[in-house]
Amino acid sequence: MTFDDIATALTHTIAVIKMNMLLPALIVAFLWCINSINWMNGGFLRVLGVYPRHLAGVPGIFLSPFIHANAEHLFFNSIPLFLLMAFLLSMVGGIYFSEISAWIIILSGTLTWLVGRKAIHVGASGVVMGYWAYIIAYTWNHPSLMAVIMCLIMLYYLAGLFFSLFPSAEKVSWEGHCCGAAAGIIVAYFF
């Protein structure tokens, strides 16, 4: 493999990522719309978060990624979510992207419901960590040049996500982050 082969693969990879940016942009815009409505109404949707080991928290398994505590919370989830969705779409295509996303949402929400601390867990951080871990595990299992390039780009720009797997602040659901990462790894072995 020559430098020209790598440069050609990188150019192709970037072109594929650019082609797959519309859906992630629409999803992130949808999250901002939901949360604008939520914030204008006093945050009433927060009750739809994951409340661990309580029947009232079961809907949060499916709904919590769409609800955020505040604009700062959503802003810091929007950027990695957008990038990781574009990368994942580029790696696996639209149909698998939908299935992978659904499984990551369900698994990370269920795991958070099972092991999370007693608090309402909201936000797309678990899904972000699920995509992040999925891309790493997928690249490990299917090491194509395009997958390796995307994984390296992702690790370079989003390596700080690794530190969100550890407790840092009382209001940060590191359990949700860990459960999301575990979900991403599990799903990578099936898709």
C-alpha positions as MATLAB code, in Angstrom:
seq = 'MTFDDIATALTHTIAVIKMNMLLPALIVAFLWCINSINWMNGGFLRVLGVYPRHLAGVPGIFLSPFIHANAEHLFFNSIPLFLLMAFLLSMVGGIYFSEISAWIIILSGTLTWLVGRKAIHVGASGVVMGYWAYIIAYTWNHPSLMAVIMCLIMLYYLAGLFFSLFPSAEKVSWEGHCCGAAAGIIVAYFF';
ca = [
       0.000    0.000    0.000;
       1.433    3.312   -1.083;
       0.920    6.812    0.162;
      -1.187    7.517   -2.947;
      -3.505    4.605   -2.037;
      -3.986    6.017    1.448;
      -4.540    9.541    0.085;
      -7.120    8.226   -2.400;
      -8.883    6.255    0.341;
      -8.916    9.330    2.605;
     -10.368   11.494   -0.167;
     -13.028    8.863   -0.862;
     -13.822    8.527    2.856;
     -14.281   12.275    3.269;
     -16.533   12.389    0.181;
     -18.687    9.543    1.569;
     -18.983   11.293    4.957;
     -20.035   14.551    3.248;
     -22.759   12.684    1.328;
     -24.164   11.326    4.595;
     -24.595   14.582    6.527;
     -28.226   15.423    5.757;
     -29.897   12.805    7.959;
     -27.706   13.569   11.004;
     -28.407   17.298   10.529;
     -32.157   16.625   10.431;
     -32.010   14.423   13.532;
     -30.044   17.036   15.487;
     -32.481   19.752   14.328;
     -35.362   17.540   15.506;
     -33.720   17.235   18.946;
     -33.414   21.025   19.154;
     -37.113   21.412   18.253;
     -38.227   18.907   20.898;
     -36.071   20.509   23.529;
     -37.138   24.062   22.624;
     -40.733   23.012   23.252;
     -39.656   21.304   26.471;
     -37.794   24.354   27.776;
     -40.617   26.764   26.845;
     -42.944   24.609   28.940;
     -40.785   24.410   32.052;
     -38.995   21.155   31.244;
     -42.095   18.984   31.625;
     -40.680   16.289   29.306;
     -37.862   15.418   31.726;
     -40.232   12.986   33.432;
     -39.792   10.813   30.329;
     -36.184   10.073   31.226;
     -34.872    6.770   32.542;
     -35.667    6.367   36.222;
     -33.766    3.189   37.195;
     -35.595    0.152   38.555;
     -38.944    1.928   38.672;
     -41.915    1.217   36.420;
     -42.332    4.943   35.683;
     -38.829    4.933   34.192;
     -39.541    2.288   31.541;
     -40.713    4.764   28.851;
     -37.396    6.566   29.344;
     -35.587    3.548   27.921;
     -36.917    4.631   24.524;
     -37.471    8.382   25.012;
     -34.593    9.681   27.144;
     -32.158   10.248   24.212;
     -34.554   12.839   22.800;
     -34.778   14.961   25.980;
     -32.027   17.128   27.452;
     -31.708   19.063   30.693;
     -30.779   22.376   29.056;
     -29.316   23.970   25.922;
     -25.736   23.418   27.075;
     -26.431   19.710   27.575;
     -27.903   19.397   24.075;
     -25.163   21.522   22.498;
     -22.420   19.285   23.876;
     -24.280   16.201   22.647;
     -25.144   17.668   19.229;
     -21.631   17.947   17.834;
     -20.407   14.395   18.546;
     -23.853   12.976   17.753;
     -23.850   14.665   14.339;
     -20.309   13.518   13.512;
     -20.779    9.963   14.743;
     -24.064    9.548   12.881;
     -22.403   10.758    9.659;
     -19.510    8.332   10.184;
     -21.790    5.428   11.020;
     -24.042    6.078    8.020;
     -20.938    6.134    5.835;
     -19.714    2.826    7.244;
     -22.895    0.745    7.281;
     -25.554    2.469    5.152;
     -29.041    3.703    5.989;
     -30.861    0.447    6.747;
     -28.219   -0.860    9.128;
     -27.874    2.618   10.627;
     -31.551    2.558   11.644;
     -31.297   -0.919   13.162;
     -28.035   -0.163   14.950;
     -29.463    3.088   16.336;
     -32.623    1.371   17.596;
     -30.645   -1.383   19.302;
     -28.192    1.062   20.885;
     -31.080    3.189   22.216;
     -32.916    0.157   23.618;
     -29.848   -1.590   25.075;
     -28.264    1.521   26.598;
     -31.615    2.609   28.061;
     -32.310   -0.855   29.468;
     -28.831   -1.165   30.969;
     -29.131    2.312   32.505;
     -32.545    1.355   33.904;
     -30.972   -1.759   35.452;
     -27.770   -0.271   36.922;
     -28.133    3.527   37.015;
     -28.279    5.487   40.254;
     -31.622    6.794   41.485;
     -32.038    9.899   39.335;
     -33.750   10.800   36.088;
     -31.296   10.119   33.268;
     -31.881   12.150   30.079;
     -29.877   13.004   26.989;
     -28.315   11.472   23.922;
     -24.971   10.860   25.651;
     -25.626    7.134   25.917;
     -26.329    6.981   22.194;
     -23.229    9.075   21.465;
     -21.123    6.648   23.496;
     -22.885    3.731   21.810;
     -21.968    5.027   18.353;
     -18.417    5.796   19.498;
     -17.891    2.283   20.886;
     -19.683    0.711   17.918;
     -17.338    2.376   15.420;
     -14.284    1.185   17.356;
     -15.620   -2.380   17.712;
     -16.825   -2.460   14.087;
     -13.387   -1.365   12.874;
     -11.781   -4.050   15.027;
     -14.105   -6.723   13.581;
     -14.140   -5.442    9.954;
     -10.827   -3.654    9.397;
     -11.238   -2.077    5.940;
      -9.106    0.904    5.005;
     -12.172    3.191    5.051;
     -13.247    1.927    8.500;
      -9.745    2.387    9.903;
      -9.498    5.933    8.502;
     -12.896    6.882    9.961;
     -12.038    5.327   13.311;
      -8.729    7.194   13.458;
     -10.406   10.500   12.536;
     -13.078    9.844   15.157;
     -10.529    8.956   17.835;
      -8.455   12.024   17.008;
     -11.352   14.464   17.281;
     -13.527   12.696   19.854;
     -10.984   10.936   22.085;
     -12.199   13.021   25.022;
     -15.401   10.973   25.042;
     -13.385    8.196   26.692;
     -13.180   10.268   29.872;
     -16.965   10.544   30.090;
     -16.985    6.861   31.064;
     -15.796    7.837   34.535;
     -17.625    9.760   37.284;
     -16.919   13.473   36.956;
     -19.888   15.507   38.174;
     -22.920   14.623   40.226;
     -25.399   15.607   37.505;
     -23.583   13.713   34.729;
     -24.871   10.205   34.063;
     -21.590    8.385   33.647;
     -23.639    5.196   34.103;
     -25.576    6.115   30.957;
     -22.303    6.724   29.138;
     -20.909    3.345   30.195;
     -24.166    1.575   29.328;
     -24.173    3.276   25.930;
     -20.596    2.175   25.256;
     -21.439   -1.382   26.328;
     -24.489   -1.328   24.039;
     -22.342   -0.158   21.118;
     -19.859   -2.975   21.637;
     -22.625   -5.579   21.952;
     -24.435   -4.343   18.843;
     -21.168   -4.319   16.842;
     -20.949   -8.081   17.187;
     -24.365   -8.531   15.548;
     -24.216   -5.868   12.797;
];
